[in-house]
């Protein structure tokens, strides 16, 4: 398929912002949503894949092209490869993505790569079966074969193959405890790599001696390919000792046999410099910074100054929200460190430490929400109704945590409207219940899956 035709397909995967654009002052919510849409559009695989595709194996060599991969963008990445791959070149493979994350197949696009679905963020039997099939698919390859690996955020849960002696139930429990612990993504993925038979470069080892080209969409601070989806095809510099330290830090138990294997180093991963990675290529086809820059361009086109704080912000979501609130108040009240009117953008991957009430068994006390919503509660609390400050925070995959919203919207009257309804924000923060707070206000941002993922997106409009 020609590139020009392929690029038009991307428009079926997300809604483009209106070319004229909503007015920042008259339509702050719609304007902030247009910034989010611009960020998502920039990260769509069909806009970014063509420049990094390798040539197919020569016909004379008899080599095959096998496509494998995992992640929330797996379906759209597979479709991009199908659209851009030469029609007369053989292509086959299997990619796993999250439930409800397979994009509509464009008319006329052939299906040569199988796409299956599994659970995220806690792995399930479907993800286990997909990982087993992928590992089997790359057995017996030769140096004439090409493996094209498509990796995006979420792949750690979707590509699950527990280490020997670790059951799926154990893996699910450990994953849940990591998610609720407040551990950052680097820490979580260090543990995941060492408790897996496919992560941390092990998939690359299984592909040997075939050539491996990895195309990845970054959802992690720093864009380290070894952290994205726990780096199944790239070297791992972390160690069993690192994984042990993290498990101890967050008081997470593992079966005794696995603990012994970690202590002995029996679960060590392939390291940088290992010959198994010779000749391999890794390409970042979309990053958080690129998406933030795309949103900044939209803001500047609307006549506003745009400032990008960082694409690597980490920390407790509510606390990051409070820091953003302090910055916005300084800009509005003192015109420093930035000049208003302006837009302030940031990205990264914050964390939510689930409180006891939220983690309990009483359904009425259990909070619903994710990082973006918790950021917005912290922001609203810090702003205290500051006039002239509006904000939107959303996950670029379209799903905040386990709910159906991408994130939430904050306006100067957010706290007042909630208080009028008898809702005290502190109570919702205590049980990590961002969904329960913003849903009655009509301030959830609901987009549906976007079929890409460059992680957190935050935008503050100060007028």
Secondary structure in CASP SS format (residue, H / E / C, confidence):
PFRMAT SS
TARGET T0000
AUTHOR 0000-0000-0000
METHOD secondary structure of the structure
MODEL  1
X C 1.00
X C 1.00
X H 1.00
X H 1.00
X H 1.00
X H 1.00
X H 1.00
X H 1.00
X H 1.00
X H 1.00
X H 1.00
X H 1.00
X C 1.00
X C 1.00
X C 1.00
X C 1.00
X C 1.00
X C 1.00
X C 1.00
X C 1.00
X C 1.00
X C 1.00
X C 1.00
X C 1.00
X C 1.00
X C 1.00
X C 1.00
X H 1.00
X H 1.00
X H 1.00
X H 1.00
X H 1.00
X H 1.00
X H 1.00
X H 1.00
X H 1.00
X H 1.00
X H 1.00
X H 1.00
X H 1.00
X H 1.00
X H 1.00
X C 1.00
X C 1.00
X H 1.00
X H 1.00
X H 1.00
X C 1.00
X C 1.00
X H 1.00
X H 1.00
X H 1.00
X C 1.00
X C 1.00
X C 1.00
X C 1.00
X C 1.00
X C 1.00
X H 1.00
X H 1.00
X H 1.00
X C 1.00
X C 1.00
X C 1.00
X E 1.00
X E 1.00
X E 1.00
X E 1.00
X E 1.00
X E 1.00
X C 1.00
X C 1.00
X C 1.00
X H 1.00
X H 1.00
X H 1.00
X H 1.00
X H 1.00
X H 1.00
X H 1.00
X H 1.00
X H 1.00
X H 1.00
X H 1.00
X C 1.00
X C 1.00
X C 1.00
X C 1.00
X C 1.00
X C 1.00
X C 1.00
X E 1.00
X E 1.00
X E 1.00
X E 1.00
X E 1.00
X E 1.00
X E 1.00
X C 1.00
X C 1.00
X C 1.00
X C 1.00
X C 1.00
X C 1.00
X C 1.00
X C 1.00
X C 1.00
X C 1.00
X C 1.00
X C 1.00
X C 1.00
X C 1.00
X E 1.00
X E 1.00
X E 1.00
X E 1.00
X E 1.00
X E 1.00
X C 1.00
X C 1.00
X C 1.00
X C 1.00
X C 1.00
X C 1.00
X H 1.00
X H 1.00
X H 1.00
X H 1.00
X H 1.00
X H 1.00
X H 1.00
X H 1.00
X H 1.00
X H 1.00
X H 1.00
X H 1.00
X H 1.00
X C 1.00
X C 1.00
X C 1.00
X C 1.00
X C 1.00
X C 1.00
X C 1.00
X C 1.00
X E 1.00
X E 1.00
X E 1.00
X E 1.00
X E 1.00
X E 1.00
X C 1.00
X C 1.00
X C 1.00
X H 1.00
X H 1.00
X H 1.00
X H 1.00
X C 1.00
X C 1.00
X C 1.00
X E 1.00
X C 1.00
X C 1.00
X C 1.00
X C 1.00
X C 1.00
X H 1.00
X H 1.00
X H 1.00
X H 1.00
X H 1.00
X H 1.00
X H 1.00
X H 1.00
X H 1.00
X H 1.00
X H 1.00
X H 1.00
X H 1.00
X H 1.00
X C 1.00
X C 1.00
X C 1.00
X H 1.00
X H 1.00
X H 1.00
X H 1.00
X H 1.00
X H 1.00
X H 1.00
X H 1.00
X H 1.00
X H 1.00
X C 1.00
X E 1.00
X C 1.00
X C 1.00
X C 1.00
X C 1.00
X C 1.00
X H 1.00
X H 1.00
X H 1.00
X H 1.00
X H 1.00
X H 1.00
X C 1.00
X C 1.00
X C 1.00
X E 1.00
X E 1.00
X E 1.00
X E 1.00
X E 1.00
X E 1.00
X E 1.00
X C 1.00
X C 1.00
X C 1.00
X C 1.00
X C 1.00
X C 1.00
X C 1.00
X C 1.00
X C 1.00
X C 1.00
X H 1.00
X H 1.00
X H 1.00
X C 1.00
X C 1.00
X C 1.00
X C 1.00
X C 1.00
X C 1.00
X C 1.00
X C 1.00
X C 1.00
X H 1.00
X H 1.00
X H 1.00
X H 1.00
X H 1.00
X H 1.00
X H 1.00
X H 1.00
X H 1.00
X H 1.00
X C 1.00
X C 1.00
X C 1.00
X C 1.00
X C 1.00
X C 1.00
X H 1.00
X H 1.00
X H 1.00
X H 1.00
X H 1.00
X H 1.00
X H 1.00
X H 1.00
X H 1.00
X C 1.00
X C 1.00
X C 1.00
X C 1.00
X C 1.00
X C 1.00
X C 1.00
X C 1.00
X C 1.00
X C 1.00
X H 1.00
X H 1.00
X H 1.00
X C 1.00
X C 1.00
X C 1.00
X E 1.00
X E 1.00
X E 1.00
X E 1.00
X E 1.00
X E 1.00
X C 1.00
X H 1.00
X H 1.00
X H 1.00
X H 1.00
X H 1.00
X H 1.00
X H 1.00
X H 1.00
X H 1.00
X H 1.00
X H 1.00
X H 1.00
X H 1.00
X H 1.00
X C 1.00
X C 1.00
X C 1.00
X E 1.00
X E 1.00
X E 1.00
X E 1.00
X C 1.00
X C 1.00
X C 1.00
X C 1.00
X E 1.00
X C 1.00
X C 1.00
X E 1.00
X H 1.00
X H 1.00
X H 1.00
X H 1.00
X H 1.00
X H 1.00
X H 1.00
X H 1.00
X H 1.00
X H 1.00
X H 1.00
X H 1.00
X H 1.00
X H 1.00
X H 1.00
X H 1.00
X H 1.00
X H 1.00
X C 1.00
X C 1.00
X C 1.00
X C 1.00
X C 1.00
X C 1.00
X C 1.00
X E 1.00
X E 1.00
X E 1.00
X E 1.00
X E 1.00
X E 1.00
X E 1.00
X C 1.00
X C 1.00
X E 1.00
X C 1.00
X C 1.00
X C 1.00
X C 1.00
X H 1.00
X H 1.00
X H 1.00
X H 1.00
X C 1.00
X C 1.00
X C 1.00
X H 1.00
X H 1.00
X H 1.00
X C 1.00
X C 1.00
X C 1.00
X C 1.00
X C 1.00
X H 1.00
X H 1.00
X H 1.00
X H 1.00
X H 1.00
X H 1.00
X H 1.00
X H 1.00
X H 1.00
X H 1.00
X H 1.00
X H 1.00
X H 1.00
X C 1.00
X C 1.00
X C 1.00
X C 1.00
X C 1.00
X E 1.00
X E 1.00
X E 1.00
X E 1.00
X E 1.00
X E 1.00
X E 1.00
X C 1.00
X C 1.00
X C 1.00
X C 1.00
X C 1.00
X C 1.00
X C 1.00
X C 1.00
X C 1.00
X C 1.00
X C 1.00
X E 1.00
X E 1.00
X E 1.00
X E 1.00
X C 1.00
X C 1.00
X C 1.00
X H 1.00
X H 1.00
X H 1.00
X H 1.00
X H 1.00
X H 1.00
X H 1.00
X C 1.00
X C 1.00
X C 1.00
X C 1.00
X H 1.00
X H 1.00
X H 1.00
X H 1.00
X H 1.00
X H 1.00
X C 1.00
X C 1.00
X C 1.00
X H 1.00
X H 1.00
X H 1.00
X H 1.00
X H 1.00
X H 1.00
X C 1.00
X C 1.00
X C 1.00
X C 1.00
X E 1.00
X E 1.00
X C 1.00
X C 1.00
X C 1.00
X C 1.00
X C 1.00
X C 1.00
X C 1.00
X C 1.00
X C 1.00
X C 1.00
X E 1.00
X E 1.00
X E 1.00
X E 1.00
X E 1.00
X E 1.00
X E 1.00
X C 1.00
END
